[in-house]
């Protein structure tokens, strides 16, 4: 005999799932990036002739508006002339910026202090959806050779936001009485040219705030909006350390731990101070350890292949759209589609203050190892389901 089917005692009449039909399901607000709109506005325009000494510029107030995503920085050097046979330094033209820092309202660095070459590498390798700055329509290759001007130009992005998909990491920036600040220092000609033009260019630095508008509580149809980005206050940082390396077996330790690491990039310069030498003398086989776990042991050619595969930079080294000599990226941002950026954050490397994070390998010469770290301090749930 078939069993008798009865209603669950807690099920309301007229409902098939036990819910009260008179109660409406909770309505989720529209996402922040749907409710907010993109905004840009100029924040500085200054010019300075290049010379034998560095020149500090700023700090400049970042305009108070909505939620800050980053800052576009346009550098153009014009007016150079003369009869010299002009040649550039290895990190030029980016080396015209000897120091850059983005400082929060409490006086702490969000970005930096770093230099222009560091920001170039960040834009190119850290999954910002910017690509190689040398492929930008605003890039002007340095004018070199006999009787050359030494002029150049480029566009860089000072990063704040982590994800344009949902606005994670964009920071509240609405208090005109307490502003973020940008500090820029121009390098002397000796840091840009091996042979400078007879008359050095004048450098013009322009910047624009990149931001989200402050969303209204509801849209035009009365639908509720999310009025702030997810996990508001979540902050990403860009910082660097430099270590002296002796030839032979070394285990340089990464000291920037205590949060989630999104990217880490190693720049090795050999005994002559160049990345070209660093490319040759970087360990052929290198390991990276996360406490007691071996994250990888790989040949440096395999590492190069991985960087090319994830970035799609297939041109020759040091060419636009190619690798940079002496530069080695370990990213934790490729788990969404195998490429850099647009990640779901599942691949980020979690660390605490006691985490031991280090490389291990045989270096072919003395040199310096610069470690550029992009890490994230969460202020709430940050992972995407």
C-alpha positions as CSV (number, residue, x, y, z in Angstrom):
1,X,0.0,0.0,0.0
2,X,1.4,3.4,-0.9
3,X,2.4,5.6,1.9
4,X,0.2,8.5,2.8
5,X,1.8,11.9,1.9
6,X,1.2,14.6,4.4
7,X,2.2,18.3,4.5
8,X,5.2,19.2,6.6
9,X,3.8,20.8,9.8
10,X,5.9,23.9,9.4
11,X,4.9,24.5,5.8
12,X,2.5,27.3,5.3
13,X,-0.7,26.8,3.3
14,X,-0.2,27.7,-0.4
15,X,3.6,27.3,-0.2
16,X,5.5,24.3,-1.6
17,X,8.8,25.1,0.2
18,X,7.8,26.0,3.7
19,X,8.1,29.7,3.3
20,X,5.4,32.3,4.1
21,X,4.0,33.3,0.7
22,X,3.2,36.8,2.2
23,X,6.9,37.4,2.8
24,X,9.0,38.6,-0.1
25,X,12.5,37.3,-0.7
26,X,15.3,39.7,0.2
27,X,16.3,41.8,-2.8
28,X,20.1,42.1,-3.3
29,X,21.3,45.6,-4.1
30,X,22.7,46.2,-7.6
31,X,26.5,45.7,-7.7
32,X,28.8,48.6,-7.0
33,X,30.3,48.7,-10.5
34,X,26.8,48.9,-12.0
35,X,25.7,51.7,-9.7
36,X,28.9,53.7,-9.9
37,X,30.3,55.3,-13.0
38,X,33.9,55.9,-14.0
39,X,35.4,59.3,-13.4
40,X,38.6,61.0,-14.4
41,X,39.9,64.5,-13.6
42,X,43.3,66.3,-13.9
43,X,45.3,66.7,-10.7
44,X,48.7,68.2,-11.7
45,X,50.7,69.7,-14.6
46,X,54.3,70.7,-13.8
47,X,57.4,71.1,-15.9
48,X,61.1,70.9,-14.9
49,X,64.3,71.1,-16.9
50,X,66.5,68.0,-16.5
51,X,69.9,68.7,-14.8
52,X,72.8,67.3,-12.9
53,X,70.7,66.9,-9.7
54,X,67.5,65.2,-8.8
55,X,64.4,67.4,-8.3
56,X,61.6,66.6,-5.8
57,X,58.1,67.5,-7.0
58,X,55.2,67.6,-4.6
59,X,53.7,66.1,-2.6
60,X,50.6,66.9,-4.6
61,X,47.1,66.5,-3.2
62,X,44.9,63.9,-4.9
63,X,41.5,65.5,-5.6
64,X,38.8,64.3,-3.2
65,X,36.2,62.4,-5.3
66,X,34.3,59.2,-4.8
67,X,36.5,56.1,-4.7
68,X,40.0,56.2,-6.0
69,X,41.0,53.5,-8.5
70,X,44.5,54.8,-9.4
71,X,46.4,57.7,-11.0
72,X,47.4,58.1,-14.7
73,X,50.8,59.6,-15.0
74,X,52.0,61.1,-18.3
75,X,55.6,62.1,-18.6
76,X,57.0,63.9,-21.7
77,X,60.5,65.1,-22.2
78,X,60.8,67.7,-25.0
79,X,63.2,70.4,-26.2
80,X,66.4,68.5,-26.0
81,X,69.1,69.3,-28.7
82,X,72.7,69.4,-29.5
83,X,75.6,67.6,-31.3
84,X,76.2,64.7,-28.9
85,X,75.7,61.1,-29.9
86,X,72.9,60.4,-27.4
87,X,72.6,57.0,-25.7
88,X,70.2,55.8,-22.9
89,X,70.7,53.9,-19.7
90,X,69.3,50.4,-19.5
91,X,66.2,51.3,-17.5
92,X,65.4,54.5,-19.5
93,X,63.2,56.3,-20.2
94,X,61.4,55.1,-17.0
95,X,64.4,55.9,-14.9
96,X,63.6,59.6,-15.2
97,X,61.4,59.0,-12.1
98,X,63.9,58.2,-9.4
99,X,61.2,58.0,-6.7
100,X,57.4,57.8,-6.6
101,X,55.1,57.3,-3.6
102,X,51.3,57.4,-3.1
103,X,50.6,58.3,0.5
104,X,47.4,57.6,2.3
105,X,45.5,60.1,4.6
106,X,47.5,58.7,7.7
107,X,50.9,59.2,6.1
108,X,51.5,55.6,5.2
109,X,52.7,54.5,1.7
110,X,50.2,52.6,-0.4
111,X,52.5,52.6,-3.4
112,X,56.3,53.0,-3.0
113,X,58.7,54.4,-2.5
114,X,59.5,52.9,-6.0
115,X,61.0,54.3,-9.2
116,X,59.6,54.7,-12.7
117,X,61.1,51.4,-13.9
118,X,59.3,49.6,-11.0
119,X,56.0,51.1,-12.0
120,X,56.6,50.2,-15.6
121,X,57.2,46.5,-14.5
122,X,54.0,46.6,-12.3
123,X,51.9,47.9,-15.2
124,X,53.3,45.3,-17.6
125,X,53.5,42.1,-15.4
126,X,51.0,42.5,-12.5
127,X,47.8,41.8,-14.3
128,X,46.5,45.4,-14.5
129,X,44.8,45.1,-17.9
130,X,47.2,47.8,-19.1
131,X,49.8,45.7,-21.0
132,X,53.3,46.8,-21.9
133,X,53.5,50.6,-21.6
134,X,55.8,50.6,-24.6
135,X,52.8,49.4,-26.7
136,X,50.8,52.4,-25.6
137,X,49.9,55.0,-28.3
138,X,51.3,57.6,-25.8
139,X,54.8,56.0,-25.7
140,X,57.4,58.0,-27.5
141,X,60.7,56.0,-27.9
142,X,63.8,57.9,-26.8
143,X,65.4,59.8,-29.7
144,X,69.0,58.6,-29.7
145,X,72.1,58.6,-32.0
146,X,74.1,61.4,-33.6
147,X,72.9,65.0,-33.0
148,X,69.8,63.5,-31.2
149,X,67.4,65.3,-28.9
150,X,67.1,62.6,-26.2
151,X,63.4,63.4,-26.1
152,X,60.9,60.7,-25.0
153,X,57.4,60.2,-23.5
154,X,55.4,57.5,-21.7
155,X,52.2,56.9,-19.8
156,X,52.1,54.9,-16.5
157,X,49.4,53.9,-14.0
158,X,49.8,54.2,-10.3
159,X,47.6,51.3,-9.1
160,X,45.1,51.4,-6.2
161,X,42.1,49.2,-7.3
162,X,42.7,45.5,-7.5
163,X,39.7,44.4,-9.6
164,X,37.7,46.4,-12.1
165,X,35.2,43.6,-12.1
166,X,33.7,44.5,-8.8
167,X,35.8,47.5,-7.6
168,X,37.7,45.6,-4.9
169,X,40.5,47.7,-3.5
170,X,39.2,51.1,-4.7
171,X,39.6,53.4,-1.7
172,X,37.2,56.1,-0.3
173,X,38.4,59.5,-1.2
174,X,35.7,62.0,-0.4
175,X,37.3,64.1,2.3
176,X,38.9,67.2,0.9
177,X,40.3,68.1,4.3
178,X,42.4,64.9,4.5
179,X,43.7,63.9,1.1
180,X,45.9,61.2,-0.4
181,X,49.2,62.6,-1.8
182,X,51.4,61.8,-4.7
183,X,55.2,62.5,-4.5
184,X,57.4,62.4,-7.6
185,X,61.2,62.9,-7.8
186,X,62.9,63.5,-11.2
187,X,66.3,61.8,-11.6
188,X,69.4,63.6,-12.8
189,X,70.5,63.2,-16.5
190,X,73.1,60.7,-15.4
191,X,70.4,58.2,-14.4
192,X,68.7,58.5,-17.8
193,X,71.5,58.9,-20.4
194,X,74.9,57.3,-20.7
195,X,75.6,60.2,-23.1
196,X,73.2,63.1,-22.6
197,X,72.1,65.6,-25.3
198,X,74.0,68.9,-25.2
199,X,70.8,70.6,-24.1
200,X,68.8,68.3,-21.9
201,X,65.0,68.1,-22.4
202,X,62.4,69.8,-20.1
203,X,60.2,67.2,-18.5
204,X,56.5,67.8,-18.2
205,X,54.6,65.6,-15.7
206,X,50.8,65.5,-15.9
207,X,48.5,63.3,-13.8
208,X,44.8,62.4,-13.7
209,X,42.8,60.9,-10.9
210,X,41.0,57.7,-12.0
211,X,38.0,57.1,-9.8
212,X,34.4,55.7,-9.3
213,X,31.6,58.1,-8.6
214,X,29.7,57.8,-5.3
215,X,26.5,55.8,-6.2
216,X,23.1,57.0,-5.1
217,X,21.2,54.7,-2.6
218,X,18.7,53.8,-5.4
219,X,18.7,54.0,-9.2
220,X,16.1,55.9,-11.3
221,X,13.7,53.0,-11.0
222,X,14.0,52.7,-7.2
223,X,16.2,49.7,-7.1
224,X,18.7,49.6,-4.2
225,X,22.3,50.1,-5.1
226,X,25.5,49.0,-3.4
227,X,27.0,52.3,-2.4
228,X,30.5,51.1,-1.7
229,X,32.9,48.5,-3.1
230,X,33.1,45.1,-1.6
231,X,35.2,44.7,1.6
232,X,35.7,48.4,1.6
233,X,39.0,49.3,3.1
234,X,40.8,46.4,1.4
235,X,44.1,47.8,0.3
236,X,46.7,46.5,-2.1
237,X,50.3,47.7,-1.7
238,X,53.3,48.0,-4.1
239,X,56.6,47.9,-2.3
240,X,60.2,46.9,-2.9
241,X,63.3,45.7,-1.1
242,X,66.9,45.3,-2.4
243,X,69.4,42.8,-1.2
244,X,73.1,42.4,-1.9
245,X,73.8,39.0,-3.4
246,X,77.2,37.1,-3.4
247,X,78.2,34.7,-6.0
248,X,77.3,31.1,-5.2
249,X,74.5,29.4,-3.3
250,X,72.2,31.9,-1.7
251,X,68.7,31.9,-0.1
252,X,67.4,35.4,-0.3
253,X,64.3,35.9,1.9
254,X,61.2,37.8,1.1
255,X,60.5,40.1,4.1
256,X,57.2,41.5,2.9
257,X,54.8,39.0,4.5
258,X,51.8,39.1,6.7
259,X,49.0,39.5,4.1
260,X,48.0,37.9,0.8
261,X,50.6,38.1,-1.9
262,X,49.2,38.8,-5.4
263,X,52.5,39.1,-7.3
264,X,56.2,39.1,-6.6
265,X,58.8,40.0,-9.1
266,X,62.6,39.6,-8.9
267,X,65.0,41.9,-10.7
268,X,68.6,40.7,-10.6
269,X,71.5,43.0,-11.6
270,X,74.9,41.5,-11.9
271,X,78.3,42.7,-10.7
272,X,78.4,45.4,-13.4
273,X,75.0,46.7,-12.2
274,X,73.1,45.7,-15.4
275,X,70.0,43.5,-15.9
276,X,71.7,42.1,-19.0
277,X,74.4,40.6,-16.7
278,X,71.7,39.6,-14.2
279,X,69.9,37.6,-16.9
280,X,73.1,35.5,-17.5
281,X,74.0,35.1,-13.8
282,X,70.6,34.4,-12.3
283,X,70.5,30.7,-11.1
284,X,69.9,28.2,-13.8
285,X,67.8,26.1,-11.4
286,X,65.9,28.0,-8.8
287,X,63.5,27.0,-5.9
288,X,61.0,29.0,-3.9
289,X,59.9,27.9,-0.5
290,X,56.7,28.8,1.5
291,X,57.6,27.7,5.0
292,X,58.3,24.0,4.7
293,X,56.6,23.7,1.3
294,X,58.5,23.8,-2.0
295,X,56.4,25.9,-4.3
296,X,58.6,25.2,-7.3
297,X,62.0,24.1,-8.5
298,X,62.5,25.0,-12.1
299,X,65.0,25.9,-14.8
300,X,65.1,29.6,-15.6
301,X,64.3,28.8,-19.2
302,X,61.1,27.1,-18.1
303,X,60.4,30.2,-15.9
304,X,60.8,32.4,-19.0
305,X,58.4,30.2,-20.9
306,X,55.8,30.4,-18.2
307,X,56.0,34.2,-18.2
308,X,55.6,34.3,-22.0
309,X,52.6,31.9,-21.8
310,X,50.7,33.8,-19.2
311,X,51.5,37.3,-20.5
312,X,51.5,36.6,-24.3
313,X,54.6,38.8,-24.6
314,X,56.3,37.0,-27.4
315,X,58.6,39.6,-28.8
316,X,62.4,39.6,-28.3
317,X,63.8,40.4,-24.8
318,X,63.9,44.2,-24.2
319,X,61.6,44.9,-27.3
320,X,58.1,46.2,-26.9
321,X,55.9,43.3,-26.1
322,X,58.8,41.1,-24.9
323,X,60.5,40.0,-21.7
324,X,62.8,42.3,-19.7
325,X,66.3,41.1,-19.1
326,X,67.0,40.0,-15.5
327,X,63.3,40.1,-14.5
328,X,61.4,37.1,-13.1
329,X,57.7,37.1,-12.2
330,X,56.0,34.7,-9.9
331,X,52.3,35.6,-10.1
332,X,49.3,34.3,-8.2
333,X,46.7,35.8,-10.6
334,X,46.3,33.4,-13.4
335,X,43.8,30.9,-12.1
336,X,40.8,32.3,-14.0
337,X,41.9,31.9,-17.6
338,X,45.6,31.1,-17.4
339,X,46.7,34.7,-18.1
340,X,47.8,37.5,-15.8
341,X,44.9,39.3,-14.0
342,X,41.1,39.0,-13.9
343,X,41.7,36.4,-11.2
344,X,39.1,35.0,-8.8
345,X,41.6,35.5,-6.0
346,X,41.8,31.8,-5.1
347,X,45.4,31.7,-6.2
348,X,46.7,34.4,-3.9
349,X,49.4,33.3,-1.5
350,X,48.4,33.7,2.1
351,X,51.2,34.7,4.6
352,X,51.5,35.7,8.2
353,X,54.3,37.7,9.9
354,X,56.1,34.5,10.8
355,X,55.9,33.0,7.2
356,X,59.3,32.0,5.8
357,X,59.3,32.8,2.1
358,X,62.5,32.5,0.2
359,X,64.4,31.7,-3.0
360,X,67.2,29.2,-3.2
361,X,69.8,28.8,-5.9
362,X,73.4,29.3,-7.2
363,X,74.0,32.9,-8.5
364,X,76.7,33.2,-11.1
365,X,78.1,36.5,-9.9
366,X,77.8,39.1,-7.2
367,X,74.9,41.5,-7.7
368,X,71.7,43.0,-6.3
369,X,68.3,41.4,-6.1
370,X,65.3,43.8,-6.1
371,X,62.1,42.2,-4.9
372,X,58.9,44.0,-6.0
373,X,55.9,42.8,-4.0
374,X,52.2,43.4,-4.7
375,X,50.3,42.3,-1.6
376,X,46.7,42.8,-0.3
377,X,45.4,43.5,3.2
378,X,41.7,42.5,3.3
379,X,39.1,44.4,5.3
380,X,36.3,41.8,4.8
381,X,35.3,38.8,2.6
382,X,37.3,39.1,-0.6
383,X,36.9,35.7,-2.3
384,X,34.5,35.2,-5.2
385,X,32.1,32.3,-4.9
